[in-house]
Amino acid sequence: MAERSGFFDAVLSGGSYDRTYGSDDFSNMISLLVSDGVFVTPANQLMVQAKSGRTVTVKAGRAFIDGRWYILDEDKNITLSANGTAYARKDVICCTLNKSTRQITTVKKEGVSSTLPVNNGTTHELVLAEINV
């Protein structure tokens, strides 16, 4: 379709409404106004900090990904697995939108070959930290 617009009230016609809107329509509209990323203020939102041992803390904060919002109300501790090899391992902490599960969560990815965020239409990541283990 070459042209799209919205939002307009739906009109009941012949037992069904002539317009229906879903979360994708709303998220597409929001993404025109708010870009992907972590909120700027306060400055430590979703900041990853070393805690003790192999545990890191993701500070409370907010983010937007593809017009969808994420709020971490309290600090979240994440424990990294021990590295059983003689070589350094790269782990990343990501704020990840998964459109299949319809969730945004903060997760660890261990032993990644690339620290670039995934954005493949189903999964969209914001990399919060890269950690050498």
N, C-alpha and C positions, 0 to 999 in steps of 0.2 A: 504494500500500500504506500502510495507516495506521500499522502498527507494524513496526519493524525492530530487530534486535539482532545482536550478534556479538562476538567471533569464537568459533566452536565448531569442534571437530574434524569433518571430513567422514567420513561412513560410506559404505563401498562397498556399493551395493545394486543388484542387477541389472546389474552390469558398469559402472556409472558412480557417481560420488560425488554425494551428495545436497546438498552445499554446495560452491560455488566462490567464491573471493574474488579480486578484482583490486586493482590499485594504487589505483583510485578509492575502494574500500571502506576501504583503509588510510589514504589521505589524508584522507578524510572524518572518520575517527576522530581522526587527529592534529590536524585543524583545530579540533576541539572543545577541545583542550588548549593549542594554540599559535596565537596570532593572526598575521595577516600582518604582515610588516615586517622590518626589519634588526635583528640582534641588538644589544643595548645595550652590552655590554662585550666588548672595549674600545671606547671612544667613537668611534674613527675608522673603524669598519667600513663599507666601501663608500662612504666619503666621497669626493666628487669635488673635486679640487684642481687649480688652474692649474699647469701645468708650465712650458712656454715656447712662445712663438708661439701657434699654434692648437691645441696639444696639452694635454689634461687627463689627469690620472691618477685612476683609480678605485682606492682603497686596498683591499687584501685584506680579505675579510670574509665574513659569512654572513647568509642571509635565509631566511624561510619565505614561501611564497605558496600559498594554497589547500591547505595541508597537505603541500606538497612543499618539499624543502630545496634550497638553493643554497649552494655554497662557491666563493669565488674565492680560490685558494691564494696568489697573488702579485699585486702591483699590476698593473693593466692600463692601458696608455696608449691614448687615443682621440684621433685628430686630426680636428678640425672643418674642413669645407670653408670656403674663403674666401667672404665675402659680396660678390657682384658687383653689388649694388644700392646705391642711396643710402639705403635704409631699413634700420632695424634688423631682424634676423631672430632669431626665438626657436628655440633648439635645446634638447632635453632629453636627459638621460642616464637610461636606465631599466634596471631589473632586470626582465626580461620572461619570464613563463611563457607558453609556446606549447604548448597541449595537442595540437595537430595534429602538431607535430614532436617532442613529448614531451621538451622541453628548457626549461631556464631559462638565459638568457644576459644579459649586460650589453651594451646597444646604445645607439647614438645615433640620435635622430630629428631630422632637420634641417628647419627652416622650418615648424614646427608652428603651427597656428592656435589650438590650445588646449593648455595644459600640464597639463590634468587627465589622470589615468591612465586607460587603456582597461581595461575589465573587461566583456567581452561573452560570457563562457562558453567561448570558445576561447583568447583572449588576456587575460592579467591582468598589469598593469604596476605596479611600484612606481617612482615618479619619484624619482630620486636627486638630480638637479640640473636647474635651469633656467638656461640661458646665453643672454645677449644677444650676438649677433654683429653 
